Amino acid sequence: MESIDIVIWITVSKDLDLKKVQSQIAKRLNLELDPNEVIEERAKMLLKRLMMKKFLLILDDVWDHIDLDIVGVPQTDDQANRKILLTTRSLDVCRAMMTDEEIKLDVLKQEAAWNLFAQNAGDVVEVPSINPLARAVAKECGGLPLALKTVGKSMRNKRRIELWKHALHHLQHSDPHVKHIEDEVYRRLKLSYDSLPSKILQSCFLFCSLYPENYSIRTDELIQCWIADRLINEHQPLEDCFNDGIALIETLKDSCLLEQGDYAGTVKLHDVVRDVAIWISTKQGSEKPCASILFTNITKPPKQFSGFSELTVILLVGNPINKIHDNLFAGLRKLRVLNLSQSHIVTLPPSLSQLQELRALLLRDCCYLEKLPSLGALRKLLVMDLSGTRLRELPNGTSKLKKLQELHLSRTHHLETIEAGTISGLQSLELLDMSFSAYKWDTRCNVDYGKASFNEILTLDQLSIVKLRLDKVDSVTLDSAWLMKLREFNIQISPGSCDSNHLATQHDEKRAILRGVDLMGIKGLNGLLDTASALDLVICGGISALSELSISHRLSSLESVKSLSISKCDCITSLISGDNISGTVLPNLEHLSLNRLENLGAILGGMVPRKGCLKWLKTIEVVDCKKLRALISFALLQQVKNLEQIKVKKCSKMKYIIGGEVSAEMIPKLRVIELSDLPMLKTICSRLPAWPALEMIEVRNCPMLTKLPFATSNGVAATLKEIRGELQWLNRLIYSNDEIKSSLQQRFQPLKPLR
């Protein structure tokens, strides 16, 4: 930005007063405005003066949309050097004011936070006996400048250790006893809470404070709890409940009250924001009595929650509890959420059946849990999560849970028994997750062996999400109509043990995994192959090309498949064989992964197939295919004009990546090329085209690749940002001339050696 005439800094604050904003701007401009004049006339005077200036207008602490036209501020203009910057705790304000760029100001790093605290607390923090306590107090401020300054000033030059211990204790217990903390920190942050548009949102925010300091909360678990605690309407489809929950979470994040957690799919509260939430709850008196005992290393909970008859939520997540007293749940007749996930319990007492208002029973990753009492009395239960437990049988009375919407049994590696009629009794069930469970579904029709059969699942009219494994499908029909009705599915056909080694893709909403099956001989796959958006083939036999599936199973084209992964299928010699197909195959495929295919000689084999095959392919990744000499033949190049990424690794006979005469029109969207461990690779492509979209090339351990596909400096893509590789490889490169050498070396970024 070029020089400006004036910087105008205006503090707007919570109660927006447009005349006051106008007066502050006018004062900085040495312009006198008549306080009795209407706002429109004042705006004309401001506009006239500001149009003559190159200015930076800073609007600080904005809580609501400000119509700058009404105020009299001209539109921003790069040429005229008119800029506006605003600070706000609400992304909704940014959207309403149509900001061009949003920059999130993170909390201070540890060292910067300490320096700010020490600056305000004074030299006393360097006293050896006080320094460790002072650093602990500073850490409790969570890098928040406002808290660091306020607490630091309150402790300035205090030399008694007892005072520092006292301050630390109260900060650790969310008690704003420290002078000025309540007024200068908590009340200011409470403005964000007060600005939330509904009481429901405020309650959702306060609910998050039940989790421990700096704890990353799973969003799906949080939404389950909100539904169970009646913060989200339970009388609607599960998808709508989830969407409502995501909307609530995003609103809290936009208001800077909730932030991204440490892991994907999690959120958390900033430590000081959590303290404010606890302070608000304490001040207001809890409208929804809750208990939260988390990460306190308790091994023996109380024998009974006496005096807590109004309790609605108990969270005992992550505690090494190994035994629950028989009467612990007696009298808790209003309890709606019980979360004992990641505890060490082996069983739960019969008093569990007294929790007749219970809506969420969350026992995820209770890895010692072997048995549960009868659950038949929990008639209002909406969600039950038993994932990662050691249960050998589903609890008695499960079939009576007529309102149950979610049943999570993933990673139940010891589950052997589900009584016949249990699953078919759950007529409200919308989600059944049994991924990586040891339970063997009986797929024989019209035979009652005392165990729940797969046909029971087919009777669940409300079901929209299914994740499970079947040993075989020969005698059960996975028809397209049923599968199309599902919003999501993850179905693995595998005669052996289940396998969890499948990387997530962006098309996993309908995923089929075939492992260790004869693709030519197996029956009953038509519906699955017709509807799957992601298809994984692992150690499968019976076909030499995937195109044969469309013949053997009378499929049109595998047109639903957008992500395809094939690994360890030694019979595969090509992905598509043009000799045995008349139509298009995989017309909508976007992501292709080929791994450890011992006999793969080409992606396209035989005659050139009809146009439309692989038309939408965006990424191709090939690993450890030892017979593959070229990745993309000239015939294939005609098909894949939407290709964006190429990744090739550990293909010992690979000599070139792209074959034939290549022109820019054939690779208009290719952005990334990553090559690794290719000892025979000599060239990326034979001809040297322009690269209209290429951004990055990465080369690791490709000793024979001594030329890059650029003939002149003009041929180096204007879009090319970097070339990554080892330094010794860079030194071996041969260039057409010094000009191209300089152009490429300017973009070089050395790779770190692999350990």
RAWOZI-V568007 format. One record per residue. RES is the residue in three letters. SS is DSSP state (~ for helix, > for strand, _ for the rest). BURIAL is # if it has 16 or more other ideal C-beta (glycine too) atoms within 10 Angstrom, else .. Layout:
res=RES ss=SS burial=BURIAL
res=RES ss=SS burial=BURIAL
This chain:
res=MET ss=_ burial=.
res=GLU ss=_ burial=.
res=SER ss=_ burial=.
res=ILE ss=_ burial=.
res=ASP ss=_ burial=.
res=ILE ss=> burial=.
res=VAL ss=> burial=.
res=ILE ss=> burial=#
res=TRP ss=> burial=.
res=ILE ss=> burial=#
res=THR ss=> burial=.
res=VAL ss=> burial=#
res=SER ss=> burial=.
res=LYS ss=_ burial=.
res=ASP ss=_ burial=.
res=LEU ss=_ burial=.
res=ASP ss=_ burial=.
res=LEU ss=~ burial=#
res=LYS ss=~ burial=.
res=LYS ss=~ burial=.
res=VAL ss=~ burial=#
res=GLN ss=~ burial=#
res=SER ss=~ burial=#
res=GLN ss=~ burial=#
res=ILE ss=~ burial=#
res=ALA ss=~ burial=#
res=LYS ss=~ burial=.
res=ARG ss=~ burial=.
res=LEU ss=_ burial=#
res=ASN ss=_ burial=.
res=LEU ss=_ burial=#
res=GLU ss=_ burial=.
res=LEU ss=_ burial=#
res=ASP ss=_ burial=.
res=PRO ss=_ burial=.
res=ASN ss=_ burial=.
res=GLU ss=_ burial=.
res=VAL ss=_ burial=.
res=ILE ss=~ burial=.
res=GLU ss=~ burial=.
res=GLU ss=~ burial=.
res=ARG ss=~ burial=#
res=ALA ss=~ burial=#
res=LYS ss=~ burial=.
res=MET ss=~ burial=#
res=LEU ss=~ burial=#
res=LEU ss=~ burial=.
res=LYS ss=~ burial=.
res=ARG ss=~ burial=#
res=LEU ss=~ burial=#
res=MET ss=_ burial=.
res=MET ss=_ burial=.
res=LYS ss=_ burial=#
res=LYS ss=_ burial=#
res=PHE ss=> burial=#
res=LEU ss=> burial=#
res=LEU ss=> burial=#
res=ILE ss=> burial=.
res=LEU ss=> burial=#
res=ASP ss=> burial=.
res=ASP ss=> burial=.
res=VAL ss=> burial=#
res=TRP ss=_ burial=#
res=ASP ss=_ burial=.
res=HIS ss=_ burial=.
res=ILE ss=_ burial=#
res=ASP ss=_ burial=.
res=LEU ss=~ burial=#
res=ASP ss=~ burial=.
res=ILE ss=~ burial=.
res=VAL ss=~ burial=#
res=GLY ss=_ burial=#
res=VAL ss=_ burial=#
res=PRO ss=_ burial=#
res=GLN ss=_ burial=.
res=THR ss=_ burial=.
res=ASP ss=> burial=.
res=ASP ss=_ burial=.
res=GLN ss=_ burial=.
res=ALA ss=_ burial=.
res=ASN ss=_ burial=#
res=ARG ss=> burial=#
res=LYS ss=> burial=#
res=ILE ss=> burial=#
res=LEU ss=> burial=.
res=LEU ss=> burial=#
res=THR ss=> burial=.
res=THR ss=> burial=#
res=ARG ss=_ burial=#
res=SER ss=_ burial=#
res=LEU ss=~ burial=#
res=ASP ss=~ burial=.
res=VAL ss=~ burial=#
res=CYS ss=~ burial=#
res=ARG ss=~ burial=.
res=ALA ss=~ burial=.
res=MET ss=_ burial=#
res=MET ss=_ burial=.
res=THR ss=_ burial=.
res=ASP ss=_ burial=.
res=GLU ss=_ burial=.
res=GLU ss=_ burial=.
res=ILE ss=_ burial=.
res=LYS ss=_ burial=.
res=LEU ss=_ burial=.
res=ASP ss=_ burial=.
res=VAL ss=_ burial=#
res=LEU ss=_ burial=#
res=LYS ss=_ burial=.
res=GLN ss=~ burial=.
res=GLU ss=~ burial=.
res=ALA ss=~ burial=.
res=ALA ss=~ burial=#
res=TRP ss=~ burial=#
res=ASN ss=~ burial=.
res=LEU ss=~ burial=#
res=PHE ss=~ burial=#
res=ALA ss=~ burial=#
res=GLN ss=~ burial=.
res=ASN ss=~ burial=#
res=ALA ss=~ burial=#
res=GLY ss=_ burial=.
res=ASP ss=~ burial=.
res=VAL ss=~ burial=#
res=VAL ss=~ burial=#
res=GLU ss=~ burial=.
res=VAL ss=_ burial=.
res=PRO ss=~ burial=.
res=SER ss=~ burial=.
res=ILE ss=~ burial=#
res=ASN ss=~ burial=.
res=PRO ss=~ burial=.
res=LEU ss=~ burial=#
res=ALA ss=~ burial=#
res=ARG ss=~ burial=.
res=ALA ss=~ burial=.
res=VAL ss=~ burial=#
res=ALA ss=~ burial=#
res=LYS ss=~ burial=#
res=GLU ss=~ burial=#
res=CYS ss=_ burial=#
res=GLY ss=_ burial=#
res=GLY ss=_ burial=#
res=LEU ss=_ burial=#
res=PRO ss=~ burial=.
res=LEU ss=~ burial=.
res=ALA ss=~ burial=#
res=LEU ss=~ burial=#
res=LYS ss=~ burial=#
res=THR ss=~ burial=#
res=VAL ss=~ burial=#
res=GLY ss=~ burial=#
res=LYS ss=~ burial=#
res=SER ss=~ burial=#
res=MET ss=_ burial=#
res=ARG ss=_ burial=.
res=ASN ss=_ burial=.
res=LYS ss=_ burial=#
res=ARG ss=_ burial=.
res=ARG ss=_ burial=.
res=ILE ss=~ burial=.
res=GLU ss=~ burial=.
res=LEU ss=~ burial=.
res=TRP ss=~ burial=#
res=LYS ss=~ burial=.
res=HIS ss=~ burial=.
res=ALA ss=~ burial=#
res=LEU ss=~ burial=#
res=HIS ss=~ burial=.
res=HIS ss=~ burial=.
res=LEU ss=~ burial=#
res=GLN ss=~ burial=.
res=HIS ss=_ burial=.
res=SER ss=_ burial=#
res=ASP ss=_ burial=.
res=PRO ss=_ burial=#
res=HIS ss=_ burial=.
res=VAL ss=_ burial=#
res=LYS ss=_ burial=.
res=HIS ss=_ burial=.
res=ILE ss=~ burial=#
res=GLU ss=~ burial=#
res=ASP ss=~ burial=.
res=GLU ss=~ burial=#
res=VAL ss=~ burial=#
res=TYR ss=~ burial=#
res=ARG ss=~ burial=.
res=ARG ss=~ burial=.
res=LEU ss=~ burial=#
res=LYS ss=~ burial=#
res=LEU ss=~ burial=.
res=SER ss=~ burial=#
res=TYR ss=~ burial=#
res=ASP ss=~ burial=.
res=SER ss=_ burial=#
res=LEU ss=_ burial=#
res=PRO ss=_ burial=.
res=SER ss=_ burial=.
res=LYS ss=~ burial=.
res=ILE ss=~ burial=#
res=LEU ss=~ burial=#
res=GLN ss=~ burial=#
res=SER ss=~ burial=#
res=CYS ss=~ burial=#
res=PHE ss=~ burial=#
res=LEU ss=~ burial=#
res=PHE ss=~ burial=#
res=CYS ss=~ burial=#
res=SER ss=_ burial=#
res=LEU ss=_ burial=#
res=TYR ss=_ burial=#
res=PRO ss=_ burial=#
res=GLU ss=_ burial=#
res=ASN ss=_ burial=.
res=TYR ss=_ burial=#
res=SER ss=_ burial=.
res=ILE ss=> burial=#
res=ARG ss=> burial=.
res=THR ss=~ burial=#
res=ASP ss=~ burial=#
res=GLU ss=~ burial=#
res=LEU ss=~ burial=#
res=ILE ss=~ burial=#
res=GLN ss=~ burial=#
res=CYS ss=~ burial=#
res=TRP ss=~ burial=#
res=ILE ss=~ burial=#
res=ALA ss=~ burial=#
res=ASP ss=_ burial=#
res=ARG ss=_ burial=.
res=LEU ss=_ burial=#
res=ILE ss=_ burial=#
res=ASN ss=_ burial=.
res=GLU ss=_ burial=#
res=HIS ss=_ burial=.
res=GLN ss=_ burial=.
res=PRO ss=_ burial=.
res=LEU ss=~ burial=#
res=GLU ss=~ burial=.
res=ASP ss=~ burial=.
res=CYS ss=~ burial=#
res=PHE ss=~ burial=#
res=ASN ss=~ burial=.
res=ASP ss=~ burial=#
res=GLY ss=~ burial=#
res=ILE ss=~ burial=.
res=ALA ss=~ burial=.
res=LEU ss=~ burial=#
res=ILE ss=~ burial=#
res=GLU ss=~ burial=.
res=THR ss=~ burial=#
res=LEU ss=~ burial=#
res=LYS ss=~ burial=.
res=ASP ss=~ burial=#
res=SER ss=_ burial=#
res=CYS ss=_ burial=#
res=LEU ss=_ burial=#
res=LEU ss=_ burial=#
res=GLU ss=> burial=.
res=GLN ss=> burial=.
res=GLY ss=_ burial=#
res=ASP ss=_ burial=.
res=TYR ss=_ burial=.
res=ALA ss=_ burial=.
res=GLY ss=_ burial=.
res=THR ss=> burial=#
res=VAL ss=> burial=#
res=LYS ss=> burial=#
res=LEU ss=_ burial=#
res=HIS ss=_ burial=#
res=ASP ss=~ burial=#
res=VAL ss=~ burial=#
res=VAL ss=~ burial=#
res=ARG ss=~ burial=#
res=ASP ss=~ burial=#
res=VAL ss=~ burial=#
res=ALA ss=~ burial=#
res=ILE ss=~ burial=#
res=TRP ss=~ burial=#
res=ILE ss=~ burial=#
res=SER ss=~ burial=#
res=THR ss=~ burial=.
res=LYS ss=~ burial=.
res=GLN ss=~ burial=.
res=GLY ss=_ burial=.
res=SER ss=_ burial=.
res=GLU ss=_ burial=.
res=LYS ss=_ burial=#
res=PRO ss=_ burial=.
res=CYS ss=> burial=#
res=ALA ss=> burial=.
res=SER ss=> burial=#
res=ILE ss=_ burial=#
res=LEU ss=_ burial=#
res=PHE ss=_ burial=.
res=THR ss=_ burial=.
res=ASN ss=_ burial=.
res=ILE ss=_ burial=.
res=THR ss=_ burial=.
res=LYS ss=> burial=.
res=PRO ss=_ burial=#
res=PRO ss=_ burial=.
res=LYS ss=_ burial=.
res=GLN ss=_ burial=#
res=PHE ss=_ burial=#
res=SER ss=_ burial=.
res=GLY ss=_ burial=.
res=PHE ss=_ burial=#
res=SER ss=_ burial=.
res=GLU ss=_ burial=.
res=LEU ss=_ burial=#
res=THR ss=_ burial=#
res=VAL ss=> burial=#
res=ILE ss=> burial=#
res=LEU ss=> burial=#
res=LEU ss=_ burial=#
res=VAL ss=_ burial=#
res=GLY ss=_ burial=#
res=ASN ss=_ burial=#
res=PRO ss=_ burial=.
res=ILE ss=_ burial=#
res=ASN ss=_ burial=.
res=LYS ss=> burial=.
res=ILE ss=_ burial=#
res=HIS ss=_ burial=.
res=ASP ss=_ burial=.
res=ASN ss=_ burial=#
res=LEU ss=_ burial=#
res=PHE ss=_ burial=#
res=ALA ss=_ burial=#
res=GLY ss=_ burial=#
res=LEU ss=_ burial=#
res=ARG ss=_ burial=.
res=LYS ss=_ burial=#
res=LEU ss=_ burial=#
res=ARG ss=_ burial=#
res=VAL ss=> burial=#
res=LEU ss=> burial=#
res=ASN ss=> burial=#
res=LEU ss=_ burial=#
res=SER ss=_ burial=#
res=GLN ss=_ burial=#
res=SER ss=_ burial=#
res=HIS ss=_ burial=#
res=ILE ss=_ burial=#
res=VAL ss=_ burial=.
res=THR ss=> burial=.
res=LEU ss=_ burial=#
res=PRO ss=_ burial=#
res=PRO ss=~ burial=.
res=SER ss=~ burial=#
res=LEU ss=~ burial=#
res=SER ss=~ burial=#
res=GLN ss=~ burial=#
res=LEU ss=_ burial=#
res=GLN ss=_ burial=.
res=GLU ss=_ burial=#
res=LEU ss=_ burial=#
res=ARG ss=_ burial=#
res=ALA ss=> burial=#
res=LEU ss=> burial=#
res=LEU ss=> burial=#
res=LEU ss=_ burial=#
res=ARG ss=_ burial=#
res=ASP ss=_ burial=#
res=CYS ss=_ burial=#
res=CYS ss=_ burial=.
res=TYR ss=_ burial=.
res=LEU ss=_ burial=#
res=GLU ss=_ burial=.
res=LYS ss=> burial=.
res=LEU ss=_ burial=#
res=PRO ss=_ burial=#
res=SER ss=_ burial=.
res=LEU ss=_ burial=#
res=GLY ss=_ burial=.
res=ALA ss=_ burial=#
res=LEU ss=_ burial=#
res=ARG ss=_ burial=.
res=LYS ss=_ burial=#
res=LEU ss=_ burial=#
res=LEU ss=_ burial=#
res=VAL ss=> burial=#
res=MET ss=> burial=#
res=ASP ss=> burial=#
res=LEU ss=_ burial=#
res=SER ss=_ burial=#
res=GLY ss=_ burial=#
res=THR ss=_ burial=#
res=ARG ss=_ burial=#
res=LEU ss=_ burial=#
res=ARG ss=_ burial=.
res=GLU ss=> burial=#
res=LEU ss=_ burial=#
res=PRO ss=_ burial=#
res=ASN ss=_ burial=.
res=GLY ss=_ burial=#
res=THR ss=~ burial=#
res=SER ss=~ burial=#
res=LYS ss=~ burial=#
res=LEU ss=_ burial=#
res=LYS ss=_ burial=.
res=LYS ss=_ burial=.
res=LEU ss=_ burial=#
res=GLN ss=_ burial=#
res=GLU ss=> burial=#
res=LEU ss=> burial=#
res=HIS ss=> burial=#
res=LEU ss=_ burial=#
res=SER ss=_ burial=#
res=ARG ss=_ burial=#
res=THR ss=_ burial=#
res=HIS ss=_ burial=.
res=HIS ss=_ burial=.
res=LEU ss=_ burial=#
res=GLU ss=_ burial=.
res=THR ss=> burial=.
res=ILE ss=_ burial=#
res=GLU ss=> burial=.
res=ALA ss=_ burial=.
res=GLY ss=_ burial=.
res=THR ss=_ burial=#
res=ILE ss=_ burial=#
res=SER ss=_ burial=#
res=GLY ss=_ burial=#
res=LEU ss=_ burial=#
res=GLN ss=_ burial=.
res=SER ss=_ burial=#
res=LEU ss=_ burial=#
res=GLU ss=_ burial=#
res=LEU ss=> burial=#
res=LEU ss=> burial=#
res=ASP ss=> burial=#
res=MET ss=_ burial=#
res=SER ss=_ burial=#
res=PHE ss=_ burial=#
res=SER ss=_ burial=#
res=ALA ss=_ burial=#
res=TYR ss=_ burial=#
res=LYS ss=_ burial=.
res=TRP ss=_ burial=#
res=ASP ss=> burial=#
res=THR ss=_ burial=#
res=ARG ss=_ burial=.
res=CYS ss=_ burial=.
res=ASN ss=_ burial=.
res=VAL ss=_ burial=.
res=ASP ss=_ burial=.
res=TYR ss=_ burial=.
res=GLY ss=_ burial=.
res=LYS ss=> burial=#
res=ALA ss=_ burial=#
res=SER ss=> burial=#
res=PHE ss=~ burial=#
res=ASN ss=~ burial=#
res=GLU ss=~ burial=#
res=ILE ss=~ burial=#
res=LEU ss=~ burial=#
res=THR ss=_ burial=.
res=LEU ss=_ burial=#
res=ASP ss=_ burial=.
res=GLN ss=_ burial=.
res=LEU ss=_ burial=#
res=SER ss=_ burial=#
res=ILE ss=> burial=#
res=VAL ss=> burial=#
res=LYS ss=> burial=#
res=LEU ss=> burial=#
res=ARG ss=> burial=#
res=LEU ss=> burial=#
res=ASP ss=_ burial=.
res=LYS ss=_ burial=.
res=VAL ss=_ burial=#
res=ASP ss=_ burial=.
res=SER ss=_ burial=.
res=VAL ss=_ burial=#
res=THR ss=_ burial=#
res=LEU ss=_ burial=#
res=ASP ss=_ burial=.
res=SER ss=~ burial=.
res=ALA ss=~ burial=.
res=TRP ss=~ burial=#
res=LEU ss=~ burial=#
res=MET ss=~ burial=.
res=LYS ss=~ burial=.
res=LEU ss=_ burial=.
res=ARG ss=_ burial=.
res=GLU ss=> burial=#
res=PHE ss=> burial=#
res=ASN ss=> burial=#
res=ILE ss=> burial=#
res=GLN ss=> burial=#
res=ILE ss=> burial=#
res=SER ss=> burial=#
res=PRO ss=_ burial=.
res=GLY ss=_ burial=.
res=SER ss=_ burial=.
res=CYS ss=_ burial=#
res=ASP ss=_ burial=#
res=SER ss=_ burial=.
res=ASN ss=_ burial=.
res=HIS ss=_ burial=#
res=LEU ss=_ burial=.
res=ALA ss=_ burial=.
res=THR ss=_ burial=#
res=GLN ss=_ burial=.
res=HIS ss=_ burial=#
res=ASP ss=_ burial=.
res=GLU ss=_ burial=#
res=LYS ss=> burial=#
res=ARG ss=> burial=#
res=ALA ss=> burial=#
res=ILE ss=> burial=#
res=LEU ss=> burial=#
res=ARG ss=> burial=#
res=GLY ss=_ burial=.
res=VAL ss=_ burial=#
res=ASP ss=> burial=.
res=LEU ss=_ burial=#
res=MET ss=_ burial=#
res=GLY ss=_ burial=.
res=ILE ss=_ burial=#
res=LYS ss=_ burial=.
res=GLY ss=_ burial=#
res=LEU ss=_ burial=#
res=ASN ss=~ burial=#
res=GLY ss=~ burial=#
res=LEU ss=~ burial=#
res=LEU ss=~ burial=#
res=ASP ss=~ burial=#
res=THR ss=~ burial=#
res=ALA ss=_ burial=#
res=SER ss=_ burial=#
res=ALA ss=> burial=#
res=LEU ss=> burial=#
res=ASP ss=> burial=#
res=LEU ss=> burial=#
res=VAL ss=> burial=#
res=ILE ss=_ burial=#
res=CYS ss=_ burial=#
res=GLY ss=> burial=#
res=GLY ss=_ burial=.
res=ILE ss=_ burial=#
res=SER ss=_ burial=#
res=ALA ss=> burial=#
res=LEU ss=_ burial=#
res=SER ss=~ burial=#
res=GLU ss=~ burial=#
res=LEU ss=~ burial=#
res=SER ss=~ burial=#
res=ILE ss=~ burial=.
res=SER ss=~ burial=.
res=HIS ss=_ burial=#
res=ARG ss=_ burial=.
res=LEU ss=_ burial=#
res=SER ss=_ burial=.
res=SER ss=_ burial=#
res=LEU ss=_ burial=#
res=GLU ss=_ burial=#
res=SER ss=_ burial=#
res=VAL ss=_ burial=#
res=LYS ss=_ burial=#
res=SER ss=> burial=#
res=LEU ss=> burial=#
res=SER ss=> burial=#
res=ILE ss=> burial=#
res=SER ss=> burial=#
res=LYS ss=_ burial=#
res=CYS ss=_ burial=#
res=ASP ss=_ burial=.
res=CYS ss=_ burial=#
res=ILE ss=_ burial=#
res=THR ss=_ burial=#
res=SER ss=> burial=#
res=LEU ss=> burial=#
res=ILE ss=> burial=#
res=SER ss=> burial=#
res=GLY ss=~ burial=#
res=ASP ss=~ burial=.
res=ASN ss=~ burial=#
res=ILE ss=_ burial=#
res=SER ss=_ burial=.
res=GLY ss=_ burial=.
res=THR ss=_ burial=#
res=VAL ss=_ burial=#
res=LEU ss=_ burial=#
res=PRO ss=_ burial=#
res=ASN ss=_ burial=#
res=LEU ss=_ burial=#
res=GLU ss=_ burial=#
res=HIS ss=> burial=#
res=LEU ss=> burial=#
res=SER ss=> burial=#
res=LEU ss=> burial=#
res=ASN ss=> burial=#
res=ARG ss=_ burial=#
res=LEU ss=_ burial=#
res=GLU ss=_ burial=.
res=ASN ss=_ burial=.
res=LEU ss=_ burial=#
res=GLY ss=_ burial=.
res=ALA ss=> burial=#
res=ILE ss=> burial=#
res=LEU ss=> burial=#
res=GLY ss=> burial=#
res=GLY ss=_ burial=#
res=MET ss=_ burial=.
res=VAL ss=_ burial=.
res=PRO ss=_ burial=#
res=ARG ss=_ burial=.
res=LYS ss=_ burial=.
res=GLY ss=_ burial=#
res=CYS ss=_ burial=#
res=LEU ss=_ burial=#
res=LYS ss=_ burial=.
res=TRP ss=_ burial=#
res=LEU ss=_ burial=#
res=LYS ss=_ burial=#
res=THR ss=> burial=#
res=ILE ss=> burial=#
res=GLU ss=> burial=#
res=VAL ss=> burial=#
res=VAL ss=> burial=#
res=ASP ss=_ burial=#
res=CYS ss=_ burial=#
res=LYS ss=_ burial=.
res=LYS ss=_ burial=.
res=LEU ss=_ burial=#
res=ARG ss=_ burial=.
res=ALA ss=> burial=#
res=LEU ss=> burial=#
res=ILE ss=> burial=#
res=SER ss=_ burial=#
res=PHE ss=~ burial=#
res=ALA ss=~ burial=#
res=LEU ss=~ burial=#
res=LEU ss=~ burial=#
res=GLN ss=_ burial=.
res=GLN ss=_ burial=#
res=VAL ss=_ burial=#
res=LYS ss=_ burial=#
res=ASN ss=_ burial=.
res=LEU ss=_ burial=#
res=GLU ss=_ burial=#
res=GLN ss=> burial=#
res=ILE ss=> burial=#
res=LYS ss=> burial=#
res=VAL ss=> burial=#
res=LYS ss=> burial=#
res=LYS ss=_ burial=#
res=CYS ss=_ burial=#
res=SER ss=_ burial=.
res=LYS ss=_ burial=.
res=MET ss=_ burial=#
res=LYS ss=_ burial=#
res=TYR ss=> burial=#
res=ILE ss=> burial=#
res=ILE ss=> burial=#
res=GLY ss=_ burial=#
res=GLY ss=_ burial=#
res=GLU ss=_ burial=.
res=VAL ss=_ burial=#
res=SER ss=_ burial=.
res=ALA ss=~ burial=.
res=GLU ss=~ burial=.
res=MET ss=~ burial=#
res=ILE ss=_ burial=#
res=PRO ss=_ burial=.
res=LYS ss=_ burial=.
res=LEU ss=_ burial=#
res=ARG ss=_ burial=#
res=VAL ss=> burial=.
res=ILE ss=> burial=#
res=GLU ss=> burial=#
res=LEU ss=> burial=#
res=SER ss=> burial=#
res=ASP ss=_ burial=#
res=LEU ss=_ burial=#
res=PRO ss=_ burial=.
res=MET ss=_ burial=.
res=LEU ss=_ burial=#
res=LYS ss=_ burial=.
res=THR ss=> burial=#
res=ILE ss=> burial=#
res=CYS ss=> burial=#
res=SER ss=_ burial=.
res=ARG ss=_ burial=.
res=LEU ss=_ burial=#
res=PRO ss=_ burial=#
res=ALA ss=_ burial=#
res=TRP ss=_ burial=#
res=PRO ss=_ burial=.
res=ALA ss=_ burial=#
res=LEU ss=_ burial=#
res=GLU ss=_ burial=.
res=MET ss=> burial=#
res=ILE ss=> burial=#
res=GLU ss=> burial=#
res=VAL ss=> burial=#
res=ARG ss=> burial=#
res=ASN ss=_ burial=#
res=CYS ss=_ burial=#
res=PRO ss=_ burial=.
res=MET ss=_ burial=.
res=LEU ss=_ burial=#
res=THR ss=_ burial=.
res=LYS ss=_ burial=.
res=LEU ss=_ burial=#
res=PRO ss=_ burial=#
res=PHE ss=_ burial=#
res=ALA ss=_ burial=#
res=THR ss=_ burial=.
res=SER ss=~ burial=#
res=ASN ss=~ burial=.
res=GLY ss=~ burial=#
res=VAL ss=_ burial=#
res=ALA ss=_ burial=#
res=ALA ss=_ burial=.
res=THR ss=_ burial=.
res=LEU ss=_ burial=#
res=LYS ss=_ burial=.
res=GLU ss=> burial=.
res=ILE ss=> burial=#
res=ARG ss=> burial=.
res=GLY ss=> burial=#
res=GLU ss=_ burial=#
res=LEU ss=~ burial=.
res=GLN ss=~ burial=.
res=TRP ss=~ burial=#
res=LEU ss=~ burial=.
res=ASN ss=~ burial=.
res=ARG ss=~ burial=.
res=LEU ss=_ burial=#
res=ILE ss=_ burial=.
res=TYR ss=_ burial=#
res=SER ss=_ burial=.
res=ASN ss=_ burial=.
res=ASP ss=~ burial=.
res=GLU ss=~ burial=.
res=ILE ss=~ burial=#
res=LYS ss=~ burial=.
res=SER ss=~ burial=.
res=SER ss=~ burial=#
res=LEU ss=~ burial=#
res=GLN ss=~ burial=.
res=GLN ss=_ burial=.
res=ARG ss=_ burial=.
res=PHE ss=> burial=.
res=GLN ss=> burial=.
res=PRO ss=> burial=.
res=LEU ss=_ burial=.
res=LYS ss=_ burial=.
res=PRO ss=_ burial=.
res=LEU ss=_ burial=.
res=ARG ss=_ burial=.
